[in-house]
Amino acid sequence: LVDFLKVFPASTHSLNIHTTQMHSSSDSVERIAYEFCEDCAKHSVVYAETRSNPFHTKEYGLGAEEFMEAVCKGLERGQRDFGVTVRQILCFLSTQPGW
């Protein structure tokens, strides 16, 4: 498995959204999620999981609910268009009860 995974670029292992520009627009987040599905299909990946903490997006002007809706929309469209299955793992911190 380790040798098998070496053939994939690091960007196909996870959906990482780190820059302010990407966080600040739901259209950008949706596009990134969609392109994640496209990248998976290009590399013959049929099942993938993404992980995110939607509450860190507040500091960039995009609420958690808006972020998650954009990710879901992009992944749903990407799964349909590229024939891949993608599931999400959401990260929550027990030290943040307001979440």
N, CA, C and O of each residue as an XYZ file, in Angstrom:
396
protein
N       0.819     -1.191      0.000
C       0.000      0.000      0.000
C       0.864      1.256      0.000
O       0.571      2.217     -0.712
N       1.922      1.248      0.794
C       2.805      2.418      0.862
C       3.393      2.713     -0.506
O       3.396      3.864     -0.944
N       3.890      1.691     -1.184
C       4.449      1.891     -2.519
C       3.379      2.353     -3.500
O       3.642      3.201     -4.353
N       2.187      1.807     -3.384
C       1.090      2.191     -4.253
C       0.766      3.681     -4.107
O       0.559      4.371     -5.106
N       0.720      4.180     -2.864
C       0.362      5.568     -2.621
C       1.437      6.557     -3.068
O       1.145      7.738     -3.254
N       2.651      6.101     -3.241
C       3.729      6.992     -3.668
C       3.503      7.564     -5.062
O       4.053      8.616     -5.388
N       2.718      6.904     -5.879
C       2.500      7.385     -7.249
C       1.549      8.569     -7.308
O       1.453      9.223     -8.347
N       0.848      8.861     -6.230
C      -0.107      9.959     -6.224
C       0.532     11.227     -5.683
O       1.263     11.181     -4.693
N       0.259     12.371     -6.329
C       0.750     13.631     -5.781
C       0.119     13.891     -4.411
O      -0.992     13.436     -4.138
N       0.821     14.611     -3.567
C       0.317     14.897     -2.219
C      -1.035     15.593     -2.262
O      -1.844     15.405     -1.353
N      -1.301     16.381     -3.278
C      -2.555     17.135     -3.344
C      -3.763     16.225     -3.482
O      -4.877     16.652     -3.178
N      -3.587     14.978     -3.932
C      -4.732     14.091     -4.064
C      -5.028     13.339     -2.780
O      -6.025     12.619     -2.716
N      -4.204     13.480     -1.763
C      -4.431     12.757     -0.518
C      -5.438     13.445      0.381
O      -6.063     12.791      1.217
N      -5.605     14.723      0.232
C      -6.557     15.421      1.091
C      -7.011     16.705      0.438
O      -6.356     17.229     -0.464
N      -8.120     17.195      0.897
C      -8.648     18.463      0.418
C      -8.199     19.524      1.410
O      -8.851     19.748      2.430
N      -7.092     20.171      1.107
C      -6.532     21.175      2.008
C      -6.844     22.561      1.483
O      -6.504     22.902      0.350
N      -7.486     23.343      2.306
C      -7.811     24.714      1.927
C      -7.183     25.615      2.981
O      -7.659     25.674      4.115
N      -6.112     26.317      2.611
C      -5.357     27.062      3.607
C      -5.287     28.562      3.397
O      -4.967     29.282      4.343
N      -5.568     29.065      2.222
C      -5.335     30.480      2.004
C      -6.593     31.305      2.206
O      -7.708     30.801      2.073
N      -6.408     32.553      2.524
C      -7.529     33.464      2.748
C      -8.416     33.552      1.525
O      -9.640     33.553      1.652
N      -7.822     33.626      0.339
C      -8.620     33.749     -0.868
C      -9.537     32.546     -1.044
O     -10.669     32.693     -1.503
N      -9.068     31.382     -0.692
C      -9.882     30.186     -0.860
C     -10.986     30.110      0.182
O     -12.080     29.624     -0.106
N     -10.712     30.579      1.376
C     -11.705     30.539      2.442
C     -12.793     31.589      2.266
O     -13.919     31.404      2.726
N     -12.464     32.672      1.612
C     -13.361     33.825      1.641
C     -14.508     33.755      0.646
O     -15.340     34.662      0.623
N     -14.583     32.739     -0.161
C     -15.642     32.647     -1.149
C     -16.207     31.231     -1.198
O     -15.467     30.259     -1.352
N     -17.510     31.129     -1.066
C     -18.122     29.798     -1.149
C     -17.955     29.214     -2.548
O     -17.862     27.996     -2.702
N     -17.916     30.073     -3.572
C     -17.689     29.585     -4.936
C     -16.306     28.946     -5.059
O     -16.149     27.922     -5.724
N     -15.315     29.546     -4.425
C     -13.953     29.000     -4.468
C     -13.888     27.656     -3.752
O     -13.268     26.714     -4.247
N     -14.522     27.568     -2.598
C     -14.526     26.318     -1.835
C     -15.233     25.224     -2.630
O     -14.767     24.085     -2.676
N     -16.352     25.567     -3.253
C     -17.074     24.591     -4.068
C     -16.209     24.105     -5.231
O     -16.162     22.911     -5.527
N     -15.529     25.041     -5.883
C     -14.666     24.687     -7.015
C     -13.545     23.741     -6.585
O     -13.236     22.776     -7.284
N     -12.941     24.023     -5.434
C     -11.846     23.188     -4.930
C     -12.352     21.773     -4.632
O     -11.677     20.795     -4.952
N     -13.525     21.662     -4.026
C     -14.096     20.351     -3.730
C     -14.386     19.589     -5.025
O     -14.123     18.390     -5.121
N     -14.926     20.292     -6.011
C     -15.212     19.681     -7.301
C     -13.926     19.199     -7.962
O     -13.872     18.082     -8.476
N     -12.897     20.034     -7.950
C     -11.626     19.675     -8.577
C     -10.924     18.540     -7.823
O     -10.151     17.788     -8.417
N     -11.187     18.413     -6.535
C     -10.665     17.275     -5.789
C     -11.202     15.977     -6.386
O     -10.453     15.019     -6.579
N     -12.488     15.949     -6.675
C     -13.101     14.763     -7.295
C     -12.495     14.508     -8.672
O     -12.228     13.364     -9.042
N     -12.284     15.572     -9.417
C     -11.680     15.442    -10.745
C     -10.272     14.845    -10.642
O      -9.912     13.956    -11.413
N      -9.483     15.338     -9.687
C      -8.127     14.810     -9.484
C      -8.165     13.331     -9.098
O      -7.351     12.538     -9.572
N      -9.102     12.972     -8.248
C      -9.228     11.561     -7.867
C      -9.477     10.707     -9.102
O      -8.831      9.676     -9.290
N     -10.410     11.134     -9.938
C     -10.734     10.367    -11.143
C      -9.534     10.270    -12.080
O      -9.293      9.218    -12.672
N      -8.784     11.358    -12.219
C      -7.607     11.348    -13.094
C      -6.570     10.333    -12.638
O      -5.808      9.809    -13.450
N      -6.541     10.054    -11.330
C      -5.569      9.119    -10.770
C      -6.194      7.757    -10.465
O      -5.632      6.959     -9.716
N      -7.347      7.506    -11.047
C      -8.048      6.222    -10.900
C      -8.429      5.906     -9.457
O      -8.531      4.738     -9.083
N      -8.637      6.927     -8.657
C      -9.110      6.747     -7.283
C     -10.633      6.675     -7.345
O     -11.274      7.574     -7.891
N     -11.209      5.628     -6.798
C     -12.664      5.470     -6.837
C     -13.328      5.826     -5.508
O     -14.535      6.059     -5.457
N     -12.539      5.868     -4.435
C     -13.066      6.234     -3.109
C     -12.040      7.098     -2.400
O     -10.856      6.763     -2.356
N     -12.499      8.214     -1.843
C     -11.604      9.107     -1.107
C     -12.357      9.709      0.069
O     -13.588      9.744      0.087
N     -11.607     10.176      1.037
C     -12.180     10.873      2.183
C     -11.458     12.209      2.346
O     -10.243     12.303      2.171
N     -12.225     13.225      2.679
C     -11.642     14.532      2.978
C     -11.854     14.821      4.453
O     -12.763     14.277      5.081
N     -11.027     15.661      4.987
C     -11.136     16.022      6.406
C     -11.038     17.536      6.520
O     -10.189     18.163      5.886
N     -11.912     18.115      7.332
C     -11.848     19.559      7.536
C     -12.441     19.938      8.879
O     -13.191     19.181      9.496
N     -12.082     21.118      9.302
C     -12.656     21.736     10.489
C     -13.325     23.012     10.001
O     -12.656     24.030      9.827
N     -14.631     22.973      9.778
C     -15.311     24.113      9.176
C     -15.338     25.370     10.040
O     -15.660     26.451      9.546
N     -15.011     25.246     11.292
C     -15.111     26.401     12.176
C     -13.903     27.317     12.100
O     -13.951     28.438     12.607
N     -12.827     26.869     11.483
C     -11.680     27.747     11.294
C     -11.902     28.736     10.155
O     -11.102     29.652      9.963
N     -12.960     28.562      9.415
C     -13.214     29.460      8.286
C     -13.797     30.799      8.723
O     -13.803     31.750      7.942
N     -14.282     30.888      9.947
C     -14.870     32.141     10.444
C     -13.895     33.303     10.351
O     -14.275     34.420      9.999
N     -12.633     33.031     10.670
C     -11.629     34.094     10.664
C     -11.368     34.641      9.268
O     -10.751     35.697      9.122
N     -11.832     33.932      8.235
C     -11.638     34.381      6.856
C     -12.928     34.925      6.253
O     -12.980     35.218      5.058
N     -13.960     35.059      7.067
C     -15.200     35.656      6.599
C     -16.205     34.691      6.001
O     -17.183     35.121      5.391
N     -15.986     33.405      6.163
C     -16.912     32.411      5.644
C     -17.378     31.557      6.815
O     -16.570     30.890      7.461
N     -18.674     31.578      7.089
C     -19.202     30.825      8.214
C     -19.106     29.323      8.009
O     -18.987     28.842      6.882
N     -19.161     28.592      9.110
C     -19.030     27.134      9.064
C     -20.126     26.496      8.208
O     -19.853     25.596      7.414
N     -21.335     26.955      8.370
C     -22.441     26.374      7.596
C     -22.278     26.656      6.109
O     -22.486     25.776      5.274
N     -21.905     27.886      5.785
C     -21.693     28.250      4.378
C     -20.539     27.445      3.767
O     -20.621     27.001      2.621
N     -19.464     27.264      4.543
C     -18.329     26.469      4.095
C     -18.762     25.040      3.794
O     -18.449     24.506      2.730
N     -19.482     24.419      4.731
C     -19.892     23.027      4.566
C     -20.858     22.859      3.390
O     -20.782     21.874      2.656
N     -21.758     23.816      3.216
C     -22.678     23.743      2.080
C     -21.913     23.787      0.761
O     -22.242     23.062     -0.178
N     -20.896     24.636      0.694
C     -20.092     24.757     -0.526
C     -19.306     23.470     -0.783
O     -19.241     22.996     -1.917
N     -18.711     22.908      0.266
C     -17.969     21.655      0.111
C     -18.913     20.548     -0.349
O     -18.598     19.815     -1.286
N     -20.052     20.425      0.295
C     -21.018     19.380     -0.077
C     -21.473     19.536     -1.527
O     -21.563     18.558     -2.268
N     -21.754     20.753     -1.912
C     -22.204     21.010     -3.277
C     -21.133     20.621     -4.296
O     -21.428     19.975     -5.301
N     -19.890     21.019     -4.030
C     -18.790     20.686     -4.933
C     -18.528     19.193     -4.998
O     -18.301     18.647     -6.078
N     -18.557     18.528     -3.850
C     -18.317     17.085     -3.824
C     -19.452     16.322     -4.497
O     -19.207     15.358     -5.223
N     -20.680     16.742     -4.263
C     -21.821     16.065     -4.895
C     -21.731     16.174     -6.415
O     -21.923     15.187     -7.126
N     -21.441     17.367     -6.906
C     -21.326     17.583     -8.346
C     -20.148     16.791     -8.917
O     -20.259     16.175     -9.977
N     -19.020     16.816     -8.203
C     -17.835     16.102     -8.645
C     -18.032     14.591     -8.662
O     -17.577     13.911     -9.581
N     -18.706     14.072     -7.652
C     -18.977     12.635     -7.617
C     -19.841     12.227     -8.804
O     -19.605     11.199     -9.439
N     -20.829     13.037     -9.086
C     -21.739     12.749    -10.206
C     -20.994     12.839    -11.553
O     -21.141     11.965    -12.407
N     -20.205     13.893    -11.730
C     -19.536     14.116    -13.011
C     -18.371     13.167    -13.268
O     -18.093     12.830    -14.419
N     -17.682     12.730    -12.205
C     -16.459     11.946    -12.387
C     -16.570     10.499    -11.910
O     -15.614      9.735    -12.043
N     -17.716     10.115    -11.359
C     -17.925      8.723    -10.976
C     -17.073      8.244     -9.815
O     -16.722      7.066     -9.748
N     -16.736      9.140     -8.904
C     -15.969      8.766     -7.715
C     -16.875      8.872     -6.498
O     -17.922      9.518     -6.549
N     -16.473      8.242     -5.415
C     -17.188      8.349     -4.148
C     -16.279      9.079     -3.171
O     -15.136      8.675     -2.956
N     -16.787     10.153     -2.583
C     -16.011     10.932     -1.617
C     -16.856     11.132     -0.366
O     -18.019     11.526     -0.443
N     -16.261     10.859      0.770
C     -16.912     11.064      2.059
C     -16.120     12.089      2.854
O     -14.938     12.320      2.596
N     -16.786     12.695      3.819
C     -16.148     13.744      4.617
C     -15.964     13.306      6.063
O     -16.799     12.603      6.632
N     -14.865     13.734      6.633
C     -14.595     13.570      8.053
C     -14.528     14.986      8.614
O     -13.674     15.776      8.212
N     -15.418     15.304      9.529
C     -15.438     16.635     10.124
C     -14.746     16.606     11.469
O     -14.976     15.705     12.276
N     -13.903     17.587     11.709
C     -13.140     17.673     12.952
C     -13.759     18.722     13.864
O     -13.990     19.859     13.454
N     -14.019     18.336     15.077
C     -14.552     19.247     16.083
C     -13.684     19.150     17.327
O     -13.136     18.091     17.631
N     -13.563     20.250     18.040
C     -12.761     20.263     19.257
C     -13.676     20.305     20.471
O     -14.535     21.180     20.581
N     -13.491     19.366     21.371
C     -14.329     19.340     22.572
C     -14.050     20.535     23.474
O     -14.857     20.852     24.348
N     -12.924     21.196     23.272
C     -12.575     22.363     24.078
C     -13.291     23.618     23.588
O     -13.159     24.684     24.189
N     -14.045     23.496     22.503
C     -14.797     24.618     21.949
C     -16.298     24.315     21.993
O     -16.881     23.976     20.963
N     -16.926     24.429     23.151
C     -18.321     24.028     23.280
C     -19.278     24.860     22.430
O     -20.379     24.403     22.122
N     -18.885     26.051     22.052
C     -19.741     26.889     21.224
C     -19.918     26.362     19.812
O     -20.793     26.822     19.079
N     -19.097     25.404     19.428
C     -19.184     24.859     18.095
C     -20.283     23.843     18.053
O     -20.534     23.247     17.006
